[in-house]
């Protein structure tokens, strides 16, 4: 992941939060962290999908997160109380991907997965957002790495996670909550999407990864964000 702003050319996972004006960028291939600020009136260049946008990120290759087929899952309803995510499954994309909870950096930027083979296959959960699956409102913030060789979880999400697809978040002792992708948005890395950080509004997952063209080491042209609402 890396630091990106409208002034700096370096780009990646990010988002020092200053009210609704801060934006988390997706994670890329060199693990540095990037924050991008935008004024609340700044224009965002976004493709909000009713049909998912295509991405020029590398096609995924064989990955430890691969799940070969989409098989029907049993229904899952509401939970009695919020829980901390332990693993996440996306049928046809990944099965039981681990969730890590790195601390934020000193400047408040959410942490990214480690730059290891294992780190390429996991989600990072930003616990300092203060919102967990099962909370009554606001965004559960997640991110994953995109890798130039197509081997990371972010690459698989770009290729396989579409509007209407199911995401299953598992907690401890068998707790789980299902979500359906309600929106897929692609934005320029030089811009932002303030609502990624929403703490109010409907409960949903908000997942971000780097996408678009890779302009250089850890420098990606765009970010793709998925929003997903609780669903049986």
N, C-alpha and C positions, 0 to 999 in steps of 0.2 A: 504494500500500500504506500501512497506517497502524498506529500503535501502539494496542493495545487491551489492557485488563486488566480484572479483575473490579471494580475500583474506578473506573477512568476510563471515560467513556462513548465516547470515540473508539475506532474499530475499524479494523484491517486487517492486512496481512502481518506476520508477527511471529516471536517466539520467541526471546528470550534464553535460552540453554540452561543450565539448572542441573540436571544429571543428567537423569533421566527426567521431571522435573516441568515442563519448559518446552515451549511450544507455538507452532508457526508458524502464523499466520493467513494467509488468502489475500490477494491484492492487489486493491485496489479502484480507485476512480476519482480519487483525488487524490494518490496516490503517497507519502503519509507512512507510516512504519513503526510497527507496534504490537506490543508484547510482552505476553503474558498469562501470569502465573504461576498454577500450581495446585499444591496439595500433592499428594503421591503418593496420598493417600487420597481426593482430591476426586472427586465424582461427575461423570461426563461425560454430557451429554445428547446421544445419538448415534442416528442411524438407520443401521444397518449393513445393506446391501442384499443381498437375494437377488433382489429386483426393484428397479431403480434408483429412488431417491426423486425426486419432482418438486421443482422449485425455482421460486420466484417471481421469480428474476432475470430481467431483460428478455430477450425472445426475440431471438436473434441476427439482425442485419441483414447486408447484404452486407459481406464482410470480406476483406482481402487474404490471409487464411489459409485461405479456403474451398477445399474440394476437392469437386467436384460429385457424385462417385459413389464407391461402395465397390467396387473391383475386386480380384480375387484377387491376392495377393502371393506371390512365390516363397518357399519355406521359408528360414529362417535359423537356424543352430544356435548352438553355443557359440563363444566367442572365446578366443584363446590367452592374452590378457592384458587387464587392465582398460584402458579408454580414456576419453578426455574427450569428452563429447557435443558434436557440432557442429550437427546438425539433428535434428528429430523429426517423424515423420509419423504421423498418425492417420487411417486410411482413412475418408473421408466427413466428416472434420472439418478437417484441415489437412494440407498436403503440403509437406514440407521447411521447417517453421518453424525459424528460426534459434534458437540457444541462446546467451544471453549469460551472462557469469560476473562479475557485480558483486561487489565485496568486501563483507564484512560491515561494519556500522556499528561505531563505536568501542565500543558496549556489547555487541557480539557478535551483533546481530540480522542475519540473512541479508538480502542485498540483493535488490531487485526490478528488473524491467525499467524502462528509462527511460520517462518520461511524454511520449512522442512518438507520432506516428502509427505509426512503425516499432515502437516499444516495445509497442504494444497487440497486436502479432502475434507476439511471441516468448516463449520460455520463459526463466526465470532458473534457473541451476544453482548450487547452493551448494557450491562446491569445498571450503570449509573444513570441511564435514562429514567430508571425508576418504574418501568412498566414491564410486566411479565404476561405471558399467556394466561388468560382467565381474568385479567383486570377488566373493569367495565368500560374503559375508553383509552384512547391514545395508541401510539405505535410502539410495537416491540421491534427494536432496531437490531438487524442482523446484517452481516456482510460476509463475503467469501472471495478468495483469490481467483483472478483470471491469469492464465499463464500463456506465454507466447507459443509454447509447443502444443497447446490445446489439452493439456493433461490435468488441469485443475477443476475443482468443483464449479467455479464461475463459468468456465467454458461449457460444462454440461448443462448448467442452468440456462445459459444463453441459447443453446441448441434445443433444449427440451421443455422448458417451463413456459407454458402458454396460458392465455386467458382461459379461465374456467378449470384449470388443473388443480389437483388436490395436493395439499401439503399437510403432513401429519407431524405434530410436535409432541414428543414424549418427555414426560418428567419421571421422577422417581416413583417406585412402587406401583408401576402400571398406569399412572395418570397420563392421559393424552388428550389433545385437542386438535380437531381438524379444521383446516382453512381451505377456501377456494380463492384462486387468483382473480381479483376483481379489476385489476388494472396493471398494465405493463407500460412503462414510460422510458423513453431514451432522451437524454439531455446532453448538451455539449459540456465537456469538462470545465470549460471556462465560465459556464453559467452555474446556476444552482436550482435547487428545488426545496424551498423552505419547508414545505409541508412534510418532507421526510421526517422531520423532528417533532411532529405534532404530539403534544401530550394530552390534548383534548380531542373530542370527536369520536367517531366509531372505533371500537377495538379492531386492530388489524396488525398483521405482520408487515414490516417494511424491509425489504432485502435489496442491497445494492452491490453491484459488481462493475468492474471496468469493462468497457465494450468499445466497438468501433475499431478504427485503425490504431495499430501500435506505432506511435511516432518515434519511439526510442525506448531505451531501457526504463521500464516503469512508467512510461509516458503514453497514456491512452487518450484517444480523441474524445470519447464519450463515456457516460455512465448509464447503465440500465437499472431501473428500480421496479420491483414488483410490490404491489400492495395486495394483501390477501385477507379476506374477512372470515370469521368463524362460520363453520358450516358443518352439518351432520355428515 
